[in-house]
């Protein structure tokens, strides 16, 4: 099983280069992840600023805020639960633009590709 830090390191790899630009065309926004007691920021608002960083880089003004536990994040990465299912079951809280939340699956899929298969 992968740790939250490893997941977001893989997400950072996924958003650079051509893959990041393709992901940016799909997502087109910023998101803050509150996973357990840690915060991570995903910036896919423009093709030149694709980045993942630790902490809240948007000072609470991200287009989307995702709140979940480390366990739920791990389940979403391992495809044991889809983000939409986690939201409906109350395992995942969303604040902000719901259309971006629907595109979260694409971000997780790109992240999954960058994680070593032994970490899934």
PDB file as gemmi writes it, atoms N, CA and C in Angstrom:
CRYST1    1.000    1.000    1.000  90.00  90.00  90.00 P 1                      
ATOM      1  N   UNK A   1       0.846  -1.187   0.000  1.00  0.00           N  
ATOM      2  CA  UNK A   1       0.000   0.000   0.000  1.00  0.00           C  
ATOM      3  C   UNK A   1       0.886   1.242   0.000  1.00  0.00           C  
ATOM      4  N   UNK A   2       0.466   2.253  -0.721  1.00  0.00           N  
ATOM      5  CA  UNK A   2       1.259   3.462  -0.833  1.00  0.00           C  
ATOM      6  C   UNK A   2       0.825   4.497   0.200  1.00  0.00           C  
ATOM      7  N   UNK A   3       1.783   5.293   0.639  1.00  0.00           N  
ATOM      8  CA  UNK A   3       1.466   6.355   1.581  1.00  0.00           C  
ATOM      9  C   UNK A   3       0.918   7.556   0.808  1.00  0.00           C  
ATOM     10  N   UNK A   4       0.322   8.452   1.547  1.00  0.00           N  
ATOM     11  CA  UNK A   4      -0.239   9.656   0.930  1.00  0.00           C  
ATOM     12  C   UNK A   4       0.849  10.461   0.232  1.00  0.00           C  
ATOM     13  N   UNK A   5       2.025  10.563   0.856  1.00  0.00           N  
ATOM     14  CA  UNK A   5       3.137  11.316   0.256  1.00  0.00           C  
ATOM     15  C   UNK A   5       3.552  10.697  -1.077  1.00  0.00           C  
ATOM     16  N   UNK A   6       3.584   9.360  -1.147  1.00  0.00           N  
ATOM     17  CA  UNK A   6       3.945   8.679  -2.395  1.00  0.00           C  
ATOM     18  C   UNK A   6       2.893   8.916  -3.468  1.00  0.00           C  
ATOM     19  N   UNK A   7       1.629   8.934  -3.075  1.00  0.00           N  
ATOM     20  CA  UNK A   7       0.538   9.178  -4.031  1.00  0.00           C  
ATOM     21  C   UNK A   7       0.680  10.567  -4.640  1.00  0.00           C  
ATOM     22  N   UNK A   8       0.936  11.569  -3.801  1.00  0.00           N  
ATOM     23  CA  UNK A   8       1.035  12.926  -4.333  1.00  0.00           C  
ATOM     24  C   UNK A   8       2.353  13.165  -5.067  1.00  0.00           C  
ATOM     25  N   UNK A   9       3.399  12.413  -4.743  1.00  0.00           N  
ATOM     26  CA  UNK A   9       4.641  12.470  -5.532  1.00  0.00           C  
ATOM     27  C   UNK A   9       4.375  11.916  -6.931  1.00  0.00           C  
ATOM     28  N   UNK A  10       3.603  10.827  -6.999  1.00  0.00           N  
ATOM     29  CA  UNK A  10       3.236  10.251  -8.300  1.00  0.00           C  
ATOM     30  C   UNK A  10       2.325  11.201  -9.067  1.00  0.00           C  
ATOM     31  N   UNK A  11       1.427  11.889  -8.360  1.00  0.00           N  
ATOM     32  CA  UNK A  11       0.544  12.862  -9.011  1.00  0.00           C  
ATOM     33  C   UNK A  11       1.376  14.002  -9.587  1.00  0.00           C  
ATOM     34  N   UNK A  12       2.417  14.404  -8.865  1.00  0.00           N  
ATOM     35  CA  UNK A  12       3.301  15.469  -9.355  1.00  0.00           C  
ATOM     36  C   UNK A  12       3.993  15.041 -10.642  1.00  0.00           C  
ATOM     37  N   UNK A  13       4.440  13.778 -10.696  1.00  0.00           N  
ATOM     38  CA  UNK A  13       5.046  13.239 -11.921  1.00  0.00           C  
ATOM     39  C   UNK A  13       4.032  13.219 -13.061  1.00  0.00           C  
ATOM     40  N   UNK A  14       2.782  12.904 -12.733  1.00  0.00           N  
ATOM     41  CA  UNK A  14       1.735  12.765 -13.753  1.00  0.00           C  
ATOM     42  C   UNK A  14       1.363  14.101 -14.401  1.00  0.00           C  
ATOM     43  N   UNK A  15       1.568  15.211 -13.687  1.00  0.00           N  
ATOM     44  CA  UNK A  15       1.127  16.500 -14.232  1.00  0.00           C  
ATOM     45  C   UNK A  15       2.218  17.267 -14.982  1.00  0.00           C  
ATOM     46  N   UNK A  16       3.417  16.691 -15.085  1.00  0.00           N  
ATOM     47  CA  UNK A  16       4.472  17.367 -15.842  1.00  0.00           C  
ATOM     48  C   UNK A  16       4.537  16.841 -17.272  1.00  0.00           C  
ATOM     49  N   UNK A  17       5.072  17.637 -18.164  1.00  0.00           N  
ATOM     50  CA  UNK A  17       5.253  17.220 -19.557  1.00  0.00           C  
ATOM     51  C   UNK A  17       3.954  17.167 -20.350  1.00  0.00           C  
ATOM     52  N   UNK A  18       3.969  16.371 -21.410  1.00  0.00           N  
ATOM     53  CA  UNK A  18       2.812  16.271 -22.299  1.00  0.00           C  
ATOM     54  C   UNK A  18       1.601  15.661 -21.595  1.00  0.00           C  
ATOM     55  N   UNK A  19       1.857  14.699 -20.711  1.00  0.00           N  
ATOM     56  CA  UNK A  19       0.759  14.089 -19.955  1.00  0.00           C  
ATOM     57  C   UNK A  19       0.047  15.111 -19.089  1.00  0.00           C  
ATOM     58  N   UNK A  20       0.819  16.011 -18.514  1.00  0.00           N  
ATOM     59  CA  UNK A  20       0.253  17.074 -17.687  1.00  0.00           C  
ATOM     60  C   UNK A  20      -0.586  18.047 -18.499  1.00  0.00           C  
ATOM     61  N   UNK A  21      -0.118  18.344 -19.702  1.00  0.00           N  
ATOM     62  CA  UNK A  21      -0.882  19.251 -20.566  1.00  0.00           C  
ATOM     63  C   UNK A  21      -2.203  18.623 -20.982  1.00  0.00           C  
ATOM     64  N   UNK A  22      -2.188  17.328 -21.282  1.00  0.00           N  
ATOM     65  CA  UNK A  22      -3.426  16.622 -21.638  1.00  0.00           C  
ATOM     66  C   UNK A  22      -4.378  16.596 -20.448  1.00  0.00           C  
ATOM     67  N   UNK A  23      -3.830  16.373 -19.260  1.00  0.00           N  
ATOM     68  CA  UNK A  23      -4.638  16.357 -18.040  1.00  0.00           C  
ATOM     69  C   UNK A  23      -5.203  17.747 -17.762  1.00  0.00           C  
ATOM     70  N   UNK A  24      -4.395  18.767 -18.017  1.00  0.00           N  
ATOM     71  CA  UNK A  24      -4.846  20.144 -17.808  1.00  0.00           C  
ATOM     72  C   UNK A  24      -6.007  20.486 -18.731  1.00  0.00           C  
ATOM     73  N   UNK A  25      -5.964  20.000 -19.967  1.00  0.00           N  
ATOM     74  CA  UNK A  25      -7.061  20.271 -20.907  1.00  0.00           C  
ATOM     75  C   UNK A  25      -8.363  19.642 -20.415  1.00  0.00           C  
ATOM     76  N   UNK A  26      -8.272  18.515 -19.711  1.00  0.00           N  
ATOM     77  CA  UNK A  26      -9.469  17.868 -19.165  1.00  0.00           C  
ATOM     78  C   UNK A  26      -9.942  18.543 -17.884  1.00  0.00           C  
ATOM     79  N   UNK A  27      -9.014  18.849 -16.979  1.00  0.00           N  
ATOM     80  CA  UNK A  27      -9.362  19.312 -15.640  1.00  0.00           C  
ATOM     81  C   UNK A  27      -9.600  20.824 -15.558  1.00  0.00           C  
ATOM     82  N   UNK A  28      -8.685  21.619 -16.073  1.00  0.00           N  
ATOM     83  CA  UNK A  28      -8.784  23.085 -16.128  1.00  0.00           C  
ATOM     84  C   UNK A  28      -9.222  23.722 -14.809  1.00  0.00           C  
ATOM     85  N   UNK A  29      -8.422  23.546 -13.771  1.00  0.00           N  
ATOM     86  CA  UNK A  29      -8.759  24.161 -12.490  1.00  0.00           C  
ATOM     87  C   UNK A  29      -7.717  23.864 -11.430  1.00  0.00           C  
ATOM     88  N   UNK A  30      -8.029  24.305 -10.222  1.00  0.00           N  
ATOM     89  CA  UNK A  30      -7.146  24.068  -9.081  1.00  0.00           C  
ATOM     90  C   UNK A  30      -7.911  23.301  -8.018  1.00  0.00           C  
ATOM     91  N   UNK A  31      -7.192  22.479  -7.277  1.00  0.00           N  
ATOM     92  CA  UNK A  31      -7.825  21.675  -6.238  1.00  0.00           C  
ATOM     93  C   UNK A  31      -6.917  21.585  -5.019  1.00  0.00           C  
ATOM     94  N   UNK A  32      -7.531  21.538  -3.866  1.00  0.00           N  
ATOM     95  CA  UNK A  32      -6.817  21.314  -2.620  1.00  0.00           C  
ATOM     96  C   UNK A  32      -7.323  20.015  -2.031  1.00  0.00           C  
ATOM     97  N   UNK A  33      -6.398  19.140  -1.665  1.00  0.00           N  
ATOM     98  CA  UNK A  33      -6.734  17.862  -1.045  1.00  0.00           C  
ATOM     99  C   UNK A  33      -6.386  17.944   0.438  1.00  0.00           C  
ATOM    100  N   UNK A  34      -7.355  17.711   1.302  1.00  0.00           N  
ATOM    101  CA  UNK A  34      -7.106  17.586   2.740  1.00  0.00           C  
ATOM    102  C   UNK A  34      -7.222  16.095   3.042  1.00  0.00           C  
ATOM    103  N   UNK A  35      -6.082  15.435   3.141  1.00  0.00           N  
ATOM    104  CA  UNK A  35      -6.045  13.984   3.360  1.00  0.00           C  
ATOM    105  C   UNK A  35      -5.480  13.744   4.753  1.00  0.00           C  
ATOM    106  N   UNK A  36      -6.346  13.297   5.645  1.00  0.00           N  
ATOM    107  CA  UNK A  36      -5.928  13.144   7.033  1.00  0.00           C  
ATOM    108  C   UNK A  36      -5.575  14.507   7.596  1.00  0.00           C  
ATOM    109  N   UNK A  37      -4.368  14.666   8.108  1.00  0.00           N  
ATOM    110  CA  UNK A  37      -3.936  15.957   8.659  1.00  0.00           C  
ATOM    111  C   UNK A  37      -3.005  16.712   7.710  1.00  0.00           C  
ATOM    112  N   UNK A  38      -2.879  16.250   6.471  1.00  0.00           N  
ATOM    113  CA  UNK A  38      -1.999  16.904   5.486  1.00  0.00           C  
ATOM    114  C   UNK A  38      -2.819  17.588   4.397  1.00  0.00           C  
ATOM    115  N   UNK A  39      -2.238  18.622   3.819  1.00  0.00           N  
ATOM    116  CA  UNK A  39      -2.870  19.354   2.715  1.00  0.00           C  
ATOM    117  C   UNK A  39      -1.947  19.290   1.504  1.00  0.00           C  
ATOM    118  N   UNK A  40      -2.562  19.112   0.335  1.00  0.00           N  
ATOM    119  CA  UNK A  40      -1.821  19.107  -0.929  1.00  0.00           C  
ATOM    120  C   UNK A  40      -2.599  19.958  -1.927  1.00  0.00           C  
ATOM    121  N   UNK A  41      -1.880  20.626  -2.814  1.00  0.00           N  
ATOM    122  CA  UNK A  41      -2.503  21.482  -3.823  1.00  0.00           C  
ATOM    123  C   UNK A  41      -2.177  20.970  -5.217  1.00  0.00           C  
ATOM    124  N   UNK A  42      -3.186  20.941  -6.064  1.00  0.00           N  
ATOM    125  CA  UNK A  42      -3.048  20.546  -7.461  1.00  0.00           C  
ATOM    126  C   UNK A  42      -3.435  21.738  -8.313  1.00  0.00           C  
ATOM    127  N   UNK A  43      -2.510  22.204  -9.142  1.00  0.00           N  
ATOM    128  CA  UNK A  43      -2.782  23.353 -10.004  1.00  0.00           C  
ATOM    129  C   UNK A  43      -2.735  22.910 -11.463  1.00  0.00           C  
ATOM    130  N   UNK A  44      -3.890  22.822 -12.085  1.00  0.00           N  
ATOM    131  CA  UNK A  44      -3.997  22.510 -13.511  1.00  0.00           C  
ATOM    132  C   UNK A  44      -4.801  23.616 -14.201  1.00  0.00           C  
ATOM    133  N   UNK A  45      -4.657  24.849 -13.707  1.00  0.00           N  
ATOM    134  CA  UNK A  45      -5.446  25.956 -14.240  1.00  0.00           C  
ATOM    135  C   UNK A  45      -4.937  26.469 -15.580  1.00  0.00           C  
ATOM    136  N   UNK A  46      -3.645  26.308 -15.864  1.00  0.00           N  
ATOM    137  CA  UNK A  46      -3.120  26.703 -17.177  1.00  0.00           C  
ATOM    138  C   UNK A  46      -2.024  25.717 -17.592  1.00  0.00           C  
ATOM    139  N   UNK A  47      -1.781  25.570 -18.894  1.00  0.00           N  
ATOM    140  CA  UNK A  47      -0.783  24.598 -19.370  1.00  0.00           C  
ATOM    141  C   UNK A  47       0.630  24.849 -18.845  1.00  0.00           C  
ATOM    142  N   UNK A  48       0.931  26.082 -18.441  1.00  0.00           N  
ATOM    143  CA  UNK A  48       2.275  26.397 -17.971  1.00  0.00           C  
ATOM    144  C   UNK A  48       2.436  26.245 -16.459  1.00  0.00           C  
ATOM    145  N   UNK A  49       1.329  26.051 -15.743  1.00  0.00           N  
ATOM    146  CA  UNK A  49       1.429  25.996 -14.277  1.00  0.00           C  
ATOM    147  C   UNK A  49       0.997  24.659 -13.685  1.00  0.00           C  
ATOM    148  N   UNK A  50       1.174  23.565 -14.416  1.00  0.00           N  
ATOM    149  CA  UNK A  50       0.784  22.243 -13.913  1.00  0.00           C  
ATOM    150  C   UNK A  50       1.726  21.839 -12.782  1.00  0.00           C  
ATOM    151  N   UNK A  51       1.185  21.710 -11.565  1.00  0.00           N  
ATOM    152  CA  UNK A  51       2.033  21.418 -10.422  1.00  0.00           C  
ATOM    153  C   UNK A  51       1.233  20.807  -9.272  1.00  0.00           C  
ATOM    154  N   UNK A  52       1.921  20.060  -8.434  1.00  0.00           N  
ATOM    155  CA  UNK A  52       1.377  19.537  -7.185  1.00  0.00           C  
ATOM    156  C   UNK A  52       2.347  19.952  -6.092  1.00  0.00           C  
ATOM    157  N   UNK A  53       1.813  20.517  -5.008  1.00  0.00           N  
ATOM    158  CA  UNK A  53       2.681  20.934  -3.905  1.00  0.00           C  
ATOM    159  C   UNK A  53       2.031  20.595  -2.572  1.00  0.00           C  
ATOM    160  N   UNK A  54       2.859  20.520  -1.552  1.00  0.00           N  
ATOM    161  CA  UNK A  54       2.340  20.245  -0.216  1.00  0.00           C  
ATOM    162  C   UNK A  54       1.867  21.555   0.392  1.00  0.00           C  
ATOM    163  N   UNK A  55       0.771  21.508   1.134  1.00  0.00           N  
ATOM    164  CA  UNK A  55       0.191  22.698   1.733  1.00  0.00           C  
ATOM    165  C   UNK A  55      -0.883  23.289   0.840  1.00  0.00           C  
ATOM    166  N   UNK A  56      -1.522  24.350   1.324  1.00  0.00           N  
ATOM    167  CA  UNK A  56      -2.573  25.020   0.558  1.00  0.00           C  
ATOM    168  C   UNK A  56      -1.970  26.185  -0.209  1.00  0.00           C  
ATOM    169  N   UNK A  57      -1.623  25.958  -1.462  1.00  0.00           N  
ATOM    170  CA  UNK A  57      -0.984  26.981  -2.285  1.00  0.00           C  
ATOM    171  C   UNK A  57      -1.962  28.065  -2.737  1.00  0.00           C  
ATOM    172  N   UNK A  58      -3.257  27.841  -2.512  1.00  0.00           N  
ATOM    173  CA  UNK A  58      -4.265  28.778  -3.010  1.00  0.00           C  
ATOM    174  C   UNK A  58      -4.934  29.586  -1.898  1.00  0.00           C  
ATOM    175  N   UNK A  59      -4.437  29.471  -0.688  1.00  0.00           N  
ATOM    176  CA  UNK A  59      -4.984  30.198   0.471  1.00  0.00           C  
ATOM    177  C   UNK A  59      -6.493  30.042   0.595  1.00  0.00           C  
ATOM    178  N   UNK A  60      -6.975  28.834   0.418  1.00  0.00           N  
ATOM    179  CA  UNK A  60      -8.407  28.557   0.563  1.00  0.00           C  
ATOM    180  C   UNK A  60      -9.257  28.963  -0.619  1.00  0.00           C  
ATOM    181  N   UNK A  61      -8.634  29.405  -1.712  1.00  0.00           N  
ATOM    182  CA  UNK A  61      -9.384  29.880  -2.880  1.00  0.00           C  
ATOM    183  C   UNK A  61      -9.295  28.919  -4.068  1.00  0.00           C  
ATOM    184  N   UNK A  62      -9.044  27.646  -3.821  1.00  0.00           N  
ATOM    185  CA  UNK A  62      -8.990  26.658  -4.903  1.00  0.00           C  
ATOM    186  C   UNK A  62     -10.393  26.461  -5.472  1.00  0.00           C  
ATOM    187  N   UNK A  63     -10.461  26.049  -6.734  1.00  0.00           N  
ATOM    188  CA  UNK A  63     -11.752  25.798  -7.379  1.00  0.00           C  
ATOM    189  C   UNK A  63     -12.484  24.630  -6.728  1.00  0.00           C  
ATOM    190  N   UNK A  64     -11.715  23.689  -6.170  1.00  0.00           N  
ATOM    191  CA  UNK A  64     -12.281  22.474  -5.600  1.00  0.00           C  
ATOM    192  C   UNK A  64     -11.490  22.083  -4.363  1.00  0.00           C  
ATOM    193  N   UNK A  65     -12.199  21.677  -3.313  1.00  0.00           N  
ATOM    194  CA  UNK A  65     -11.544  21.168  -2.103  1.00  0.00           C  
ATOM    195  C   UNK A  65     -12.063  19.767  -1.859  1.00  0.00           C  
ATOM    196  N   UNK A  66     -11.138  18.814  -1.720  1.00  0.00           N  
ATOM    197  CA  UNK A  66     -11.471  17.418  -1.479  1.00  0.00           C  
ATOM    198  C   UNK A  66     -10.985  17.066  -0.079  1.00  0.00           C  
ATOM    199  N   UNK A  67     -11.876  16.534   0.739  1.00  0.00           N  
ATOM    200  CA  UNK A  67     -11.542  16.178   2.114  1.00  0.00           C  
ATOM    201  C   UNK A  67     -11.822  14.689   2.308  1.00  0.00           C  
ATOM    202  N   UNK A  68     -10.785  13.946   2.719  1.00  0.00           N  
ATOM    203  CA  UNK A  68     -10.965  12.514   2.977  1.00  0.00           C  
ATOM    204  C   UNK A  68      -9.871  12.014   3.908  1.00  0.00           C  
ATOM    205  N   UNK A  69      -9.991  10.762   4.312  1.00  0.00           N  
ATOM    206  CA  UNK A  69      -8.965  10.148   5.146  1.00  0.00           C  
ATOM    207  C   UNK A  69      -7.910   9.502   4.244  1.00  0.00           C  
ATOM    208  N   UNK A  70      -6.786   9.141   4.847  1.00  0.00           N  
ATOM    209  CA  UNK A  70      -5.740   8.451   4.084  1.00  0.00           C  
ATOM    210  C   UNK A  70      -6.253   7.110   3.572  1.00  0.00           C  
ATOM    211  N   UNK A  71      -7.086   6.453   4.365  1.00  0.00           N  
ATOM    212  CA  UNK A  71      -7.647   5.159   3.974  1.00  0.00           C  
ATOM    213  C   UNK A  71      -8.496   5.282   2.710  1.00  0.00           C  
ATOM    214  N   UNK A  72      -9.345   6.309   2.649  1.00  0.00           N  
ATOM    215  CA  UNK A  72     -10.218   6.520   1.487  1.00  0.00           C  
ATOM    216  C   UNK A  72      -9.383   6.878   0.261  1.00  0.00           C  
ATOM    217  N   UNK A  73      -8.360   7.708   0.437  1.00  0.00           N  
ATOM    218  CA  UNK A  73      -7.483   8.066  -0.682  1.00  0.00           C  
ATOM    219  C   UNK A  73      -6.811   6.806  -1.235  1.00  0.00           C  
ATOM    220  N   UNK A  74      -6.346   5.943  -0.340  1.00  0.00           N  
ATOM    221  CA  UNK A  74      -5.734   4.682  -0.757  1.00  0.00           C  
ATOM    222  C   UNK A  74      -6.710   3.811  -1.530  1.00  0.00           C  
ATOM    223  N   UNK A  75      -7.957   3.754  -1.073  1.00  0.00           N  
ATOM    224  CA  UNK A  75      -8.976   2.956  -1.763  1.00  0.00           C  
ATOM    225  C   UNK A  75      -9.263   3.508  -3.156  1.00  0.00           C  
ATOM    226  N   UNK A  76      -9.274   4.837  -3.288  1.00  0.00           N  
ATOM    227  CA  UNK A  76      -9.517   5.427  -4.606  1.00  0.00           C  
ATOM    228  C   UNK A  76      -8.343   5.143  -5.545  1.00  0.00           C  
ATOM    229  N   UNK A  77      -7.123   5.194  -5.034  1.00  0.00           N  
ATOM    230  CA  UNK A  77      -5.946   4.908  -5.858  1.00  0.00           C  
ATOM    231  C   UNK A  77      -5.933   3.451  -6.291  1.00  0.00           C  
ATOM    232  N   UNK A  78      -6.333   2.549  -5.392  1.00  0.00           N  
ATOM    233  CA  UNK A  78      -6.346   1.116  -5.716  1.00  0.00           C  
ATOM    234  C   UNK A  78      -7.613   0.695  -6.470  1.00  0.00           C  
ATOM    235  N   UNK A  79      -8.463   1.641  -6.799  1.00  0.00           N  
ATOM    236  CA  UNK A  79      -9.718   1.395  -7.529  1.00  0.00           C  
ATOM    237  C   UNK A  79     -10.701   0.527  -6.744  1.00  0.00           C  
ATOM    238  N   UNK A  80     -10.600   0.544  -5.429  1.00  0.00           N  
ATOM    239  CA  UNK A  80     -11.557  -0.191  -4.610  1.00  0.00           C  
ATOM    240  C   UNK A  80     -12.862   0.588  -4.488  1.00  0.00           C  
ATOM    241  N   UNK A  81     -12.776   1.903  -4.691  1.00  0.00           N  
ATOM    242  CA  UNK A  81     -13.956   2.765  -4.680  1.00  0.00           C  
ATOM    243  C   UNK A  81     -13.701   3.931  -5.639  1.00  0.00           C  
ATOM    244  N   UNK A  82     -14.724   4.296  -6.396  1.00  0.00           N  
ATOM    245  CA  UNK A  82     -14.632   5.438  -7.297  1.00  0.00           C  
ATOM    246  C   UNK A  82     -14.897   6.720  -6.497  1.00  0.00           C  
ATOM    247  N   UNK A  83     -14.335   7.860  -6.906  1.00  0.00           N  
ATOM    248  CA  UNK A  83     -14.577   9.108  -6.178  1.00  0.00           C  
ATOM    249  C   UNK A  83     -16.073   9.430  -6.029  1.00  0.00           C  
ATOM    250  N   UNK A  84     -16.859   9.167  -7.072  1.00  0.00           N  
ATOM    251  CA  UNK A  84     -18.288   9.453  -7.001  1.00  0.00           C  
ATOM    252  C   UNK A  84     -18.974   8.577  -5.951  1.00  0.00           C  
ATOM    253  N   UNK A  85     -18.568   7.303  -5.873  1.00  0.00           N  
ATOM    254  CA  UNK A  85     -19.129   6.399  -4.874  1.00  0.00           C  
ATOM    255  C   UNK A  85     -18.727   6.838  -3.468  1.00  0.00           C  
ATOM    256  N   UNK A  86     -17.478   7.227  -3.302  1.00  0.00           N  
ATOM    257  CA  UNK A  86     -16.987   7.676  -2.000  1.00  0.00           C  
ATOM    258  C   UNK A  86     -17.766   8.911  -1.541  1.00  0.00           C  
ATOM    259  N   UNK A  87     -18.070   9.811  -2.471  1.00  0.00           N  
ATOM    260  CA  UNK A  87     -18.849  11.009  -2.143  1.00  0.00           C  
ATOM    261  C   UNK A  87     -20.259  10.629  -1.710  1.00  0.00           C  
ATOM    262  N   UNK A  88     -20.894   9.740  -2.469  1.00  0.00           N  
ATOM    263  CA  UNK A  88     -22.265   9.331  -2.160  1.00  0.00           C  
ATOM    264  C   UNK A  88     -22.362   8.600  -0.817  1.00  0.00           C  
ATOM    265  N   UNK A  89     -21.303   7.890  -0.458  1.00  0.00           N  
ATOM    266  CA  UNK A  89     -21.289   7.145   0.805  1.00  0.00           C  
ATOM    267  C   UNK A  89     -20.844   8.004   1.984  1.00  0.00           C  
ATOM    268  N   UNK A  90     -20.467   9.258   1.715  1.00  0.00           N  
ATOM    269  CA  UNK A  90     -20.033  10.156   2.781  1.00  0.00           C  
ATOM    270  C   UNK A  90     -18.579   9.964   3.197  1.00  0.00           C  
ATOM    271  N   UNK A  91     -17.826   9.201   2.430  1.00  0.00           N  
ATOM    272  CA  UNK A  91     -16.416   8.955   2.735  1.00  0.00           C  
ATOM    273  C   UNK A  91     -15.528  10.101   2.240  1.00  0.00           C  
ATOM    274  N   UNK A  92     -16.065  10.911   1.346  1.00  0.00           N  
ATOM    275  CA  UNK A  92     -15.329  11.982   0.677  1.00  0.00           C  
ATOM    276  C   UNK A  92     -16.203  13.227   0.697  1.00  0.00           C  
ATOM    277  N   UNK A  93     -15.618  14.345   1.109  1.00  0.00           N  
ATOM    278  CA  UNK A  93     -16.368  15.598   1.120  1.00  0.00           C  
ATOM    279  C   UNK A  93     -15.808  16.505   0.026  1.00  0.00           C  
ATOM    280  N   UNK A  94     -16.707  17.172  -0.665  1.00  0.00           N  
ATOM    281  CA  UNK A  94     -16.339  18.046  -1.780  1.00  0.00           C  
ATOM    282  C   UNK A  94     -16.881  19.447  -1.504  1.00  0.00           C  
ATOM    283  N   UNK A  95     -16.045  20.454  -1.743  1.00  0.00           N  
ATOM    284  CA  UNK A  95     -16.496  21.846  -1.675  1.00  0.00           C  
ATOM    285  C   UNK A  95     -15.997  22.533  -2.927  1.00  0.00           C  
ATOM    286  N   UNK A  96     -16.868  23.260  -3.597  1.00  0.00           N  
ATOM    287  CA  UNK A  96     -16.450  23.979  -4.791  1.00  0.00           C  
ATOM    288  C   UNK A  96     -17.150  23.490  -6.042  1.00  0.00           C  
ATOM    289  N   UNK A  97     -16.449  23.586  -7.157  1.00  0.00           N  
ATOM    290  CA  UNK A  97     -17.026  23.268  -8.468  1.00  0.00           C  
ATOM    291  C   UNK A  97     -17.225  21.769  -8.658  1.00  0.00           C  
ATOM    292  N   UNK A  98     -18.472  21.358  -8.722  1.00  0.00           N  
ATOM    293  CA  UNK A  98     -18.801  19.943  -8.846  1.00  0.00           C  
ATOM    294  C   UNK A  98     -18.343  19.366 -10.186  1.00  0.00           C  
ATOM    295  N   UNK A  99     -18.310  20.194 -11.235  1.00  0.00           N  
ATOM    296  CA  UNK A  99     -17.856  19.677 -12.535  1.00  0.00           C  
ATOM    297  C   UNK A  99     -16.391  19.233 -12.478  1.00  0.00           C  
ATOM    298  N   UNK A 100     -15.575  19.885 -11.657  1.00  0.00           N  
ATOM    299  CA  UNK A 100     -14.184  19.447 -11.482  1.00  0.00           C  
ATOM    300  C   UNK A 100     -14.125  18.151 -10.681  1.00  0.00           C  
ATOM    301  N   UNK A 101     -15.011  18.015  -9.717  1.00  0.00           N  
ATOM    302  CA  UNK A 101     -15.049  16.792  -8.913  1.00  0.00           C  
ATOM    303  C   UNK A 101     -15.343  15.582  -9.798  1.00  0.00           C  
ATOM    304  N   UNK A 102     -16.162  15.765 -10.817  1.00  0.00           N  
ATOM    305  CA  UNK A 102     -16.491  14.672 -11.731  1.00  0.00           C  
ATOM    306  C   UNK A 102     -15.268  14.253 -12.564  1.00  0.00           C  
ATOM    307  N   UNK A 103     -14.293  15.154 -12.698  1.00  0.00           N  
ATOM    308  CA  UNK A 103     -13.094  14.863 -13.490  1.00  0.00           C  
ATOM    309  C   UNK A 103     -11.947  14.335 -12.629  1.00  0.00           C  
ATOM    310  N   UNK A 104     -12.210  14.142 -11.350  1.00  0.00           N  
ATOM    311  CA  UNK A 104     -11.187  13.655 -10.431  1.00  0.00           C  
ATOM    312  C   UNK A 104     -10.688  12.262 -10.823  1.00  0.00           C  
ATOM    313  N   UNK A 105     -11.546  11.461 -11.412  1.00  0.00           N  
ATOM    314  CA  UNK A 105     -11.171  10.106 -11.843  1.00  0.00           C  
ATOM    315  C   UNK A 105     -10.011  10.152 -12.831  1.00  0.00           C  
ATOM    316  N   UNK A 106      -9.997  11.124 -13.731  1.00  0.00           N  
ATOM    317  CA  UNK A 106      -8.921  11.251 -14.725  1.00  0.00           C  
ATOM    318  C   UNK A 106      -7.591  11.561 -14.038  1.00  0.00           C  
ATOM    319  N   UNK A 107      -7.622  12.406 -13.016  1.00  0.00           N  
ATOM    320  CA  UNK A 107      -6.406  12.749 -12.276  1.00  0.00           C  
ATOM    321  C   UNK A 107      -5.884  11.518 -11.534  1.00  0.00           C  
ATOM    322  N   UNK A 108      -6.789  10.779 -10.904  1.00  0.00           N  
ATOM    323  CA  UNK A 108      -6.384   9.573 -10.171  1.00  0.00           C  
ATOM    324  C   UNK A 108      -5.842   8.496 -11.115  1.00  0.00           C  
ATOM    325  N   UNK A 109      -6.420   8.368 -12.302  1.00  0.00           N  
ATOM    326  CA  UNK A 109      -5.947   7.387 -13.283  1.00  0.00           C  
ATOM    327  C   UNK A 109      -4.526   7.729 -13.728  1.00  0.00           C  
ATOM    328  N   UNK A 110      -4.254   9.005 -13.971  1.00  0.00           N  
ATOM    329  CA  UNK A 110      -2.908   9.432 -14.375  1.00  0.00           C  
ATOM    330  C   UNK A 110      -1.919   9.205 -13.236  1.00  0.00           C  
ATOM    331  N   UNK A 111      -2.356   9.433 -12.013  1.00  0.00           N  
ATOM    332  CA  UNK A 111      -1.506   9.208 -10.840  1.00  0.00           C  
ATOM    333  C   UNK A 111      -1.189   7.726 -10.689  1.00  0.00           C  
ATOM    334  N   UNK A 112      -2.201   6.889 -10.878  1.00  0.00           N  
ATOM    335  CA  UNK A 112      -2.054   5.435 -10.759  1.00  0.00           C  
ATOM    336  C   UNK A 112      -0.968   4.907 -11.707  1.00  0.00           C  
ATOM    337  N   UNK A 113      -0.893   5.498 -12.910  1.00  0.00           N  
ATOM    338  CA  UNK A 113       0.095   5.051 -13.913  1.00  0.00           C  
ATOM    339  C   UNK A 113       1.529   5.348 -13.469  1.00  0.00           C  
ATOM    340  N   UNK A 114       1.698   6.366 -12.640  1.00  0.00           N  
ATOM    341  CA  UNK A 114       3.036   6.766 -12.202  1.00  0.00           C  
ATOM    342  C   UNK A 114       3.476   6.054 -10.926  1.00  0.00           C  
ATOM    343  N   UNK A 115       2.543   5.401 -10.244  1.00  0.00           N  
ATOM    344  CA  UNK A 115       2.900   4.648  -9.044  1.00  0.00           C  
ATOM    345  C   UNK A 115       3.445   3.286  -9.440  1.00  0.00           C  
ATOM    346  N   UNK A 116       4.508   2.816  -8.790  1.00  0.00           N  
ATOM    347  CA  UNK A 116       4.979   1.451  -9.062  1.00  0.00           C  
ATOM    348  C   UNK A 116       3.870   0.450  -8.722  1.00  0.00           C  
ATOM    349  N   UNK A 117       3.730  -0.591  -9.499  1.00  0.00           N  
ATOM    350  CA  UNK A 117       2.646  -1.554  -9.288  1.00  0.00           C  
ATOM    351  C   UNK A 117       2.733  -2.218  -7.912  1.00  0.00           C  
ATOM    352  N   UNK A 118       3.920  -2.281  -7.337  1.00  0.00           N  
ATOM    353  CA  UNK A 118       4.068  -2.859  -6.001  1.00  0.00           C  
ATOM    354  C   UNK A 118       3.467  -1.964  -4.921  1.00  0.00           C  
ATOM    355  N   UNK A 119       3.259  -0.691  -5.244  1.00  0.00           N  
ATOM    356  CA  UNK A 119       2.717   0.265  -4.272  1.00  0.00           C  
ATOM    357  C   UNK A 119       1.199   0.319  -4.304  1.00  0.00           C  
ATOM    358  N   UNK A 120       0.567  -0.287  -5.303  1.00  0.00           N  
ATOM    359  CA  UNK A 120      -0.892  -0.233  -5.409  1.00  0.00           C  
ATOM    360  C   UNK A 120      -1.558  -1.198  -4.465  1.00  0.00           C  
TER     361      UNK A 120                                                      
END                                                                             
